[in-house]
Amino acid sequence: MKLTKSISILLTSFILAGCASMVREDIGSNLGNDEKITFNEKNYRCTFYDDFSSSDLDLKRWSRCPEWQRQDLGGFWKDECSYIEDGKLVIEGRKKDNLLISGGVRTREKFEQTRGLYKIRFKAEKASGLWFAFWLMGDTVSKIGNGAIDGGEIDIFEILPNDPNMPVGKKNYLNSAIHWDGYGKEHKYFYSQYFIDDSFYNEWHEVTFEWTKDYYKAYLDNNPEPYFDSTIAGAEKWGGIVNARNYIKITAEFGTWGGKVDEEKLPAKLYVDWVKAYKEY
């Protein structure tokens, strides 16, 4: 009886652990459509899709980012700065009552996935001091050790309009980065830059981000060459490749990294036509 009971307990623990593992893998896979595509000789099915055709933000898919302070200029994320307008998601940065405010949305606890393709169609306005970002974040980002493998922040792009630390001609770029080991004294990161000019703004663009077990690559519009390619520096420079579940974030932030705030250009907006995610099958 004792042996049988022990085996039963072990089997139950194993089954529960397996179920927990499956639950931890991906959530929200019913938020896509039936689209299947081939990309770089890999087959993918759509797991997330939003074309923002609803009259308001679809709360089955998104939440607005918490209304807390961001960066070093005293700016705050505010719910009123992320909304639907004419079939587009609008992420706005502006000044209100002498306070810099901006918007942000995320799919945390609604859609989270490990690896895959992530696509976005967007148009950005330019305002010094404000940048827009399309990124992936996971709740395991603060795990220390094992590099980024256990969890990391994946910045697919941050549109930097006027980086004061860069020389003339290189202040305006797409920044792609991986952050890991939390945001305290153990924090580590690695990044790459893709330089743009003012013709980039106020035009529609598409970005496709490819996250596999071996690398990250990101493509802009119809350019066959990636603007972000982790294989150039090697996976070890990026802390290894993240192997944890991440959710999508689309945000705007004020900070000195973006240059001196140009209030005459505010409000400035990021327009998003659609967002898609795919899983390899």
C-alpha angles and dihedrals in degrees: 000000000000092000092047091049091050092050090048091052092048092049092048091049091048093050093047091048090050092050091048089051091052092048090051094052104071136343131194097028088149090069095083132074132241095274118133123187140175118229126175089348093305125115118230137183123206113256101168132028136164126166093175094238092144120097091242138020110297103242092194086069107025144034125194112249114259114274097250135133118276134198126337106303097071094254122154135207107241128188092228091065096066117062147129119264127172093342095311134105108237121203108188138191120198146136121259127175089349091305126114109230133177141171138250138174132191141181096222112156089359103068123007127157143174112230125332139112122310120192134184136177112205148154122211134200118213125239124157112241094028128086134183125216143193109198149149124236134183134196090235094062091107096059109121121222133019090072117251093326094096092047143325146170109257114202106197089183140343112190104222110193104182116004105189091203094062128080123254110287094028102063094096118066151122110261120205119187148161120218123191145162092052128280100283131082092311093055116133133178145169128198147180132207132218112193121224137173135219092281087074092070128084091019129104117254137178125214125192117194119196118200115181133162088265108038153354122239130173127193130199120214112312097335108129090203115080118239088209120039122166092192091072094067095025129248093270091066088058093051090257123296117304112253099183137093115273135184129216124258130186113186150157123216139181118220143137088255086073093051133249112336112256102206092185088068093053135141093049122177144201112210118203119196097183145339126210136180130191137193125212115247 
